Amino acid sequence: MDDASVPTVAPTAAPAAAPTPQHRRRTRDRRGRGLRGPGVFPARPGSPELRTARQRFDELVLGIVTAIDARWQDRLGLVEYAVEDAPQIPDDWDSGTVPLSSLIRGTGATPTRLVLFRRPIEHRCETRSDLEAMVLTVVVEQVAELLGIDAEQVDPRYEGEA
């Protein structure tokens, strides 16, 4: 064979290095627990995009308490409302139930304090509407006890036991 019959290929310049996409580390779902990390990236780094369960509960309580307190402010006087995760139950607690709230009457310069316990209330509710009804019921019954009136008079949304 002669060299003239073999086509020669002219050397070409190497292609320009294309920007390589950043290689994302692949993660495996080895134990079937689902996606790890946030489902939504925050707009501001360091602050969560979605509200926590505690923040959602606090917002719900604030809405209910604000409406009731505005209606009964003249008779209630100074009342502090608070939310705690769970009550501190003494070791000698006999009852099989956990309290949902605590009402501490004020004296003199000390204001009355109504504390709702988030976790026991949430454990008794399946849906958001159940949670709203439970918080309304607890707040209305405590305010009714504080005022010495029937719970039905405190808020028209209250539905007592049938």
DAQUIDA-V314574 format. One record per pair of residues at least 12 apart in sequence whose ideal C-beta (glycine too) atoms are under 10 Angstrom apart, sorted by the first residue. I is the first residue (numbers start at 1). J is the second residue. D is the distance in Angstrom with one decimal. If there is no record, write none. Layout:
# DAQUIDA-V314574
((I,J,D) (I,J,D))
This chain:
# DAQUIDA-V314574
((38,50,7.8) (53,118,8.2) (53,119,9.7) (53,122,7.5) (54,83,8.0) (54,85,7.7) (54,118,6.8) (54,119,9.9) (54,122,10.0) (56,128,8.7) (56,131,9.1) (57,83,6.6) (57,85,9.6) (57,116,8.6) (57,118,5.1) (57,119,9.5) (57,121,8.0) (57,122,7.0) (57,131,7.7) (57,135,8.0) (58,82,10.0) (58,83,5.7) (58,116,9.7) (58,118,8.3) (60,83,9.6) (60,116,10.0) (60,118,9.9) (60,121,9.9) (60,128,8.5) (60,131,6.8) (60,132,6.3) (60,134,10.0) (60,135,5.8) (60,136,9.3) (61,81,7.2) (61,82,9.2) (61,83,5.6) (61,116,5.9) (61,118,8.5) (61,121,9.3) (61,135,5.8) (61,136,9.8) (61,138,9.4) (61,139,7.5) (62,81,8.1) (62,83,9.0) (63,132,8.9) (63,135,9.2) (63,136,9.8) (64,81,9.6) (64,116,9.6) (64,132,7.7) (64,135,5.6) (64,136,5.4) (64,137,9.9) (64,138,9.2) (64,139,5.5) (64,140,8.5) (64,155,8.5) (64,157,9.0) (65,79,8.8) (65,81,4.9) (65,83,9.7) (65,114,8.1) (65,116,8.8) (65,135,8.9) (65,136,10.0) (65,139,6.1) (65,143,9.0) (66,81,9.2) (67,136,9.4) (67,139,9.5) (67,155,7.5) (67,157,9.0) (68,81,9.6) (68,136,8.6) (68,139,6.1) (68,140,6.9) (68,142,9.8) (68,143,5.8) (68,154,6.5) (68,155,5.9) (68,157,9.8) (68,158,9.7) (69,81,7.6) (69,114,9.8) (69,139,9.4) (69,143,8.4) (71,143,9.4) (71,154,7.9) (71,155,7.5) (71,156,9.9) (72,143,6.5) (72,144,9.7) (72,146,9.0) (72,147,6.7) (72,149,9.4) (72,153,9.7) (72,154,7.0) (72,155,9.2) (75,143,9.6) (75,146,9.0) (75,147,5.8) (75,148,9.6) (75,149,8.9) (76,111,10.0) (76,112,7.6) (76,114,9.8) (76,143,7.2) (76,146,6.9) (76,147,7.1) (77,106,7.7) (77,111,7.7) (77,112,7.1) (77,146,9.4) (78,106,6.8) (78,109,9.3) (78,110,9.1) (78,111,4.1) (78,112,7.0) (78,113,9.9) (79,103,9.5) (79,105,10.0) (79,106,7.8) (79,111,6.2) (79,112,4.7) (79,113,7.4) (79,114,6.2) (79,142,9.8) (79,143,8.3) (79,146,7.6) (80,104,9.1) (80,106,8.4) (80,110,9.5) (80,111,5.0) (80,112,7.1) (80,113,4.7) (80,114,7.2) (80,115,8.7) (81,112,9.7) (81,113,8.0) (81,114,5.3) (81,115,7.9) (81,116,7.7) (81,139,8.3) (81,142,9.8) (82,101,9.9) (82,102,9.1) (82,113,6.6) (82,114,7.3) (82,115,4.7) (82,116,7.4) (82,117,9.9) (83,101,9.7) (83,114,9.9) (83,115,7.3) (83,116,5.1) (83,117,7.8) (83,118,5.6) (83,121,9.4) (83,135,9.7) (84,101,9.7) (84,102,8.6) (84,115,5.7) (84,116,7.5) (84,117,5.7) (84,118,6.9) (84,119,8.9) (85,117,7.2) (85,118,5.4) (85,119,5.4) (85,120,9.3) (85,122,9.8) (86,98,7.7) (86,99,9.7) (86,117,5.7) (86,118,7.5) (86,119,4.7) (86,120,6.6) (86,123,9.8) (87,99,5.2) (87,100,8.6) (87,101,8.8) (87,102,6.7) (87,115,8.2) (87,117,5.0) (87,119,9.0) (87,120,7.3) (88,102,10.0) (88,117,9.8) (97,120,8.7) (98,117,7.5) (98,119,8.6) (98,120,4.6) (98,121,9.8) (98,123,8.5) (98,124,9.5) (99,115,9.4) (99,117,6.5) (99,120,7.1) (99,138,9.9) (100,115,10.0) (100,116,7.1) (100,117,5.9) (100,118,9.6) (100,119,9.9) (100,120,5.3) (100,121,5.4) (100,123,9.9) (100,124,7.8) (100,134,7.8) (100,135,9.2) (100,137,8.9) (100,138,5.2) (100,141,9.4) (100,142,9.3) (101,114,6.7) (101,115,6.2) (101,116,5.0) (101,117,6.3) (101,120,9.0) (101,121,8.2) (101,135,9.5) (101,138,5.0) (101,139,7.8) (101,141,8.4) (101,142,5.6) (102,114,7.5) (102,115,4.5) (102,116,8.4) (102,117,7.5) (102,142,8.7) (103,115,7.9) (103,141,9.5) (103,142,4.9) (103,143,8.9) (103,145,6.5) (103,146,6.4) (105,145,9.7) (105,146,7.4) (106,146,9.9) (112,142,9.8) (112,143,10.0) (112,146,6.5) (114,138,9.2) (114,139,7.4) (114,142,5.4) (114,143,7.6) (114,145,9.9) (114,146,7.7) (115,142,9.4) (116,134,9.8) (116,135,6.9) (116,138,6.2) (116,139,7.2) (116,142,8.6) (117,138,9.1) (118,131,10.0) (118,135,9.5) (120,134,9.8) (120,138,9.9) (121,134,5.4) (121,135,6.4) (121,137,9.6) (121,138,6.8) (122,134,8.6) (122,135,9.7) (132,157,9.4) (133,157,8.6) (133,158,9.3) (133,159,7.7) (136,154,9.9) (136,155,6.9) (136,157,6.0) (136,158,6.5) (136,159,8.9) (137,151,8.2) (137,155,9.6) (137,157,9.5) (137,158,6.7) (137,159,7.8) (137,160,8.5) (137,161,9.6) (139,154,8.6) (139,155,8.2) (139,158,9.3) (140,152,8.7) (140,153,9.5) (140,154,4.8) (140,155,5.0) (140,157,8.1) (140,158,4.5) (140,159,9.7) (140,160,9.1) (141,154,8.3) (141,158,8.1) (141,160,8.8) (142,154,9.4) (143,155,8.2) (143,158,9.9) (144,158,8.5) (144,160,10.0))
